[in-house]
Amino acid sequence: MMFRVSTFQPLAALLLCMAVPVAAQTAPASPPAGPAGSTQADPPPLDVSVTGGISAPLPIAIPVMPTTAVVSTPAGATDVLGRQLAAVVTADLKNSGLFSPLGPNALKPIDFPEVTAPQFEYWGGTGAQALVQGFVRANGDGTLTVGCYLYDVFSKIELTRQGFVVQPADWRRAAHKCADMVYTRLTGEGPYFDSRVIYVSETGPKDRRIKRLAIMDQDAANHRFLTNGQSIVLTPRFAPNQQSIVYMSYVGDRPAIYIYDIGSGRQRQLVPPGNLTFAPRFSPDGRYVLFSMAVGGNIDIYRVATGGGQPQRLTNAPGIDTGGSYSPDGSQIVFESDRSGGQQLYLMNADGSDQRRISFGGGRYATPVWSPRGDLIAFTKLTGNFRIGIMSPSGGGEKLLTDDWQDEGPSWAPNGRVLMFFRSGQGRNGTADLWSVDLAGVNERKLATPLDGSDPGWGPLRP
């Protein structure tokens, strides 16, 4: 059974009071009806600034999600799942850097009827300004229903609610969807917690690294390896439909581009052997793969149909052109080139026309990637050390977000407000780890992968 999202029928009177309207919603069997609190007009709206830094993360309470009846499921008993669901929501919101959660271990448990009838006086006493309550219920067909409600504690009103029907194995996705609902309602930005990351898992000394493709949720849960490490793999990227991955692999010590089908585990070489091919990335519609190919001592950017065929050459300048990334609408491509004497960023139309330089700051620029929102381009800047930065597509507003010895390979969250990258340590025994950073450059976070990690590719929001 596929993941299904439902939403509970809202109270029209409360909708009139919301600072940001939500669409009419329906849902499967909501908890017992109860008062949703005061409906006073024009309450002070709760909101959280995503781009203005983290001067005061919003205090938010997330108690254990009660169950209608304790039922054993393949994922565990529903009462245990209620605590785990709340813990995942807590971790997601905390990791965003915008919230200061009081999680289930720090709060009293609530009874099932309280889900729709919060004790606002108690929650106000905890210092929380917002409240997330929910429930978990085992259904007769083997699925779970998870309900999620967001309240404004000061105004004593319900802000929004949503429900999710999932297989027990997908309970974490319901928690991520709940956190996304809260994040979206309070920040006005798009969701990103229910997403996955493909990356290169690494082990061994730097001169003999074993590199395997690995996939995981954005919070590093549900981790699994996709390749066995017999061949070096680099730069994995999701297809827009998330059913396949394009990457470069050294098979027989010669780099080539492959497409890996996640469902079947099969892989195929995309471009016929003969020339060195690398740095692949799907077009936004999934019809093409952008890549670099070395022909006659020159490296240019090409595109090829996802099903294979004759590559089309897009650049034709002396030197190295690589690292291409499409704009979200597929009309333009950003890439790096050393045609001016050092690595810089360039834009061109999707057919290769109108090539123009956009980076003019000191140092070199590499690994550009266009934001899914279309408003920014992320890159690696080489100025003594390697740093992650952003700029507008016109080249203005350059801002460096990190400052470590070697940060590189940025990849955007689905909402275009967080970047993932990898950080390498110095020396023979230095490790490579995955990190994330927000657009303010304030909230840096290391991801807990089983082994070292590099080359992250953050996938789209899951359906």
Secondary structure, 3 states (H helix, E strand, C coil): CCCEEECCCCCHHHHCCCCCCCCCCCCCCCCCCCCCCCCCCCCCCCCCCCCCCCCCCEEEECCCCCECCCCEECCEEHHHHHHHHHHHHHHHHHHCCCEEEECHHHCCCCCHHHHHCCCHHHHHHCCCCEEEEEEEEECCCCCEEEEEEEEECCCCEEEEEEEEEECHHHHHHHHHHHHHHHHHHHHCCCCCCCEEEEEEEEECCHHHCEEEEEEEECCCCCCEECCCCCCEEEEEEECCCCCEEEEEEEECCEEEEEEEECCCCCEEECCCCCCEEEEEEECCCCCEEEEEEEECCEEEEEEEECCCCCCEECCCCCCEEEEEEECCCCCEEEEEECCCCCCEEEEEECCCCCCEECCCCCCEEEEEEECCCCCCEEEEEECCCEEEEEECCCCCCCEECCCCCEEEEEEECCCCCEEEEEEECCCCCCCEEEEEEECCCCCCEECCCCCEEEEEEEEEECC
